[in-house]
Amino acid sequence: MAVHADRTADIDSLLDSVVAEQEKLFLARQPRSKELIERARRSLAGGVTSSWQITRPQAVWLSHGSGSKIYDVDGTEYVDLHGGYGAGLAGHAHPAIVDAVRAQVARGTHFAQPTEDAILVAEELARRFRLPLWRFTNSGTESTMDAVHLMRAITGRDLIIKVEGGYHGHHDSVQVSVQPDADDVGPADRPNQVAASSGIPEAIRNLTIIVGFNDLGAVSRVIDEHSGEIAGMILEPIMMNAGIIMPDPGYLEGVRDLLHADDALLCFDEVKTGFTVGPGGATAALGVTPDITCLAKSVGGGLVLGALGGSADVMEHVANDDYEMVGTFNGNPLSLSAARAMVYEIATPEAYERLAELRGVVDRELGALIDKHSLPARVVSIGAKGCVTFSTEPVRNYRDFLGVDDRYNHAHWLMQHNGGVFLPPWGKTEQWLMSVQHRRDDMDRFIENFAGFAAAVGG
Ligand SMILES: Cc1ncc(COP(=O)(O)O)c(C=O)c1O
């Protein structure tokens, strides 16, 4: 016990000193960001444009991106593995996106009337995601909001089931138990319904019932207890806001069958997984087709776009205006021109083959370094995405994820950053994303930095 306590104290002080040294270096490299932050605070709340951009030790302000690289306002180049929180599968200034957007911008950027690209993109989404009918939105939040409304409209029921630790955007119904603290979660078999931010009314929170990921028994119990009252369940088929957590074999099929037996609906949130884990998202990769699928992020090739697809039965309620699905910018022609390039020219079978090869290299090299330095860590990856989870135990749900050691993540993030690789901030929550424009030398830089980190904090 005393030996264990000593080791923990050693690791604490080692990580503290690595973080202190790297933060100092980080700040010294970014004087122009510091100036912009000070100026921004006078006109932008918190000095940023989204609260997630407030990161430690300071937000990094960017000037531009090209291919697999981004450049900060101090002129420093980074291999971009941040990927704009999962929207960056095309990489930056991809020639097909530049051509498509340039052509469209000269022909008008907004009409609020349909244009032909909407059909071309919808046809390809239908083929890839195995759902026949589509509509477009402007974000992941809008897609999951419409999905929840639609499930309620179709069933005439108010309750929805949501997975603990799942993030589906910032509308009320899904802002429940997103990243609850260990002290707040309640019993594992009946998790508390914890508001994810202020401003979420209790009455709405009470309509969202929480279950653990990979816990089929919990879904069955909730449906038994509320038979005839559940509109549907929303979940990421592969959890991607708690590192990466794969579904157990049979879990997704089991959830679908339990819901359908009670005439409730299944909605996959593929905002992150769609396009990044494979050409047809987790739906095609895992072989389970939901009633509704939500897309956003990479589908727009770096422009602002979301989409919602559904079965013929589900989308009949949209087609006949039983559920009115609207938005001034829905089907925006500029975004759809980029999406057309994305689905026909960029997210091709060959691109996914190249990504799989790169992923194999990263998995192998990082795995070898983790073993060499006896790090309490494992690499979890699929498609273009990956993360290092600092846990020796497998992580199957949010309760396991709470036990993941987050102390390593910030040190790793800083060392990658100072070594010219931009990973997504937010520690153990996020994953890296490679784009179709990343090549071996980009990933070699990442692996080299990881080797430095492993040597600094490992055995
Ligand atoms: C799984 C998932 N769903 C929905 C959203 C919300 O998307 P947006 O930020 O485009 O509203 C996110 C955003 O990170 C997400 O990760």
The ligand as a Tripos MOL2 file, in Angstrom:
@<TRIPOS>MOLECULE
LIG
   16    16     1     0     0
SMALL
NO_CHARGES

@<TRIPOS>ATOM
      1 C1        -22.0210   12.8950  -31.2440 C.3       1 LIG1
      2 C2        -22.3640   14.3250  -31.4180 C.ar      1 LIG1
      3 N1        -23.6200   14.6730  -31.6860 N.ar      1 LIG1
      4 C3        -23.9910   15.9550  -31.8590 C.ar      1 LIG1
      5 C4        -23.0820   16.9610  -31.7440 C.ar      1 LIG1
      6 C5        -23.4960   18.3940  -31.9280 C.3       1 LIG1
      7 O1        -23.0350   18.8540  -33.1450 O.3       1 LIG1
      8 P1        -22.8930   20.4400  -33.3950 P.3       1 LIG1
      9 O2        -21.7600   20.8980  -32.5610 O.co2     1 LIG1
     10 O3        -22.6560   20.5210  -34.8780 O.co2     1 LIG1
     11 O4        -24.1890   21.0560  -32.9990 O.co2     1 LIG1
     12 C6        -21.7420   16.6610  -31.4660 C.ar      1 LIG1
     13 C7        -20.7360   17.7300  -31.3460 C.2       1 LIG1
     14 O5        -19.6330   17.5500  -30.9240 O.2       1 LIG1
     15 C8        -21.3770   15.3130  -31.2850 C.ar      1 LIG1
     16 O6        -20.1280   14.9670  -30.9810 O.3       1 LIG1
@<TRIPOS>BOND
     1     1     2 1
     2     2     3 ar
     3     2    15 ar
     4     3     4 ar
     5     4     5 ar
     6     5     6 1
     7     5    12 ar
     8     6     7 1
     9     7     8 1
    10     8     9 2
    11     8    10 1
    12     8    11 1
    13    12    13 1
    14    12    15 ar
    15    13    14 2
    16    15    16 1
@<TRIPOS>SUBSTRUCTURE
     1 LIG1         1 GROUP 0 **** ****
